[in-house]
Amino acid sequence: MSAQPESPRDSRIPGIPHTINAIADALDLADSARFKSEVLAAEESDVPGVMRRWWKTAMINRVPGAARSRANAEQGNCLVSVDELIARIDAA
């Protein structure tokens, strides 16, 4: 019998499909309502841009600690430089 090595935990955030329903479902109720309102009012050529912007918001909201980070930024607390952020990302 051989021991199997423990695989590292996958820390990636699961992706959100690029569909109107998936994006709306990934947002909280207030943001979902704003997203649907914007996408329904958008001209055909503007719909992809609206979807991309809200998709990014939904993905960022999935990052652990995102709400705490936003609150800190709004209060001017616990801010990091861009260089420090890049170093943290590279270390992950």
KOLZA-219802 format. One line per field, with one value per residue (C-alpha): residue number from 1; residue in one letter; x, y, z. Coordinates in steps of 0.05 Angstrom, whole numbers, plus 5000, padded with zeros to 4 digits. Layout:
# KOLZA-219802
seq	[NUM	...] .
type	[a	...] .
xx	[X	...] .
yy	[Y	...] .
zz	[Z	...] .
# end
This chain:
# KOLZA-219802
seq	[1	2	3	4	5	6	7	8	9	10	11	12	13	14	15	16	17	18	19	20	21	22	23	24	25	26	27	28	29	30	31	32	33	34	35	36	37	38	39	40	41	42	43	44	45	46	47	48	49	50	51	52	53	54	55	56	57	58	59	60	61	62	63	64	65	66	67	68	69	70	71	72	73	74	75	76	77	78	79	80	81	82	83	84	85	86	87	88	89	90	91	92] .
type	[m	s	a	q	p	e	s	p	r	d	s	r	i	p	g	i	p	h	t	i	n	a	i	a	d	a	l	d	l	a	d	s	a	r	f	k	s	e	v	l	a	a	e	e	s	d	v	p	g	v	m	r	r	w	w	k	t	a	m	i	n	r	v	p	g	a	a	r	s	r	a	n	a	e	q	g	n	c	l	v	s	v	d	e	l	i	a	r	i	d	a	a] .
xx	[5000	5028	5009	4982	5011	4962	4944	4946	4879	4854	4846	4818	4750	4699	4682	4614	4586	4581	4505	4454	4421	4487	4512	4446	4445	4516	4500	4464	4391	4404	4461	4423	4364	4411	4446	4380	4355	4419	4423	4350	4357	4422	4427	4447	4519	4525	4500	4568	4601	4546	4553	4629	4627	4577	4611	4675	4636	4605	4673	4706	4649	4666	4737	4742	4745	4720	4667	4717	4768	4717	4697	4770	4782	4721	4747	4820	4843	4889	4907	4964	5006	5000	5070	5049	4985	5026	5074	5015	4986	5053	5062	4994] .
yy	[5000	5068	5134	5186	5256	5307	5354	5428	5462	5498	5570	5595	5628	5590	5628	5657	5641	5702	5701	5751	5701	5675	5746	5767	5704	5718	5789	5809	5829	5904	5897	5844	5892	5948	5901	5876	5947	5970	5910	5916	5991	5984	5990	5925	5947	5967	5902	5866	5924	5925	5850	5853	5908	5872	5804	5835	5861	5793	5759	5809	5799	5725	5737	5720	5785	5829	5864	5876	5903	5951	5976	5987	6025	6069	6086	6094	6035	5978	6005	5973	6000	5971	5941	5906	5880	5852	5819	5787	5761	5734	5698	5664] .
zz	[5000	4982	5013	4966	4974	5000	4944	4959	4970	4907	4929	4863	4865	4822	4759	4744	4675	4630	4626	4651	4697	4727	4739	4771	4815	4839	4862	4926	4917	4912	4862	4823	4815	4792	4743	4713	4707	4672	4625	4606	4592	4553	4478	4443	4433	4507	4537	4535	4572	4626	4634	4639	4692	4736	4725	4753	4813	4825	4821	4868	4917	4921	4945	5019	5060	5003	5046	5103	5053	5023	5092	5110	5046	5057	5127	5103	5146	5128	5060	5021	4964	4894	4902	4966	4933	4875	4924	4961	4896	4873	4939	4935] .
# end
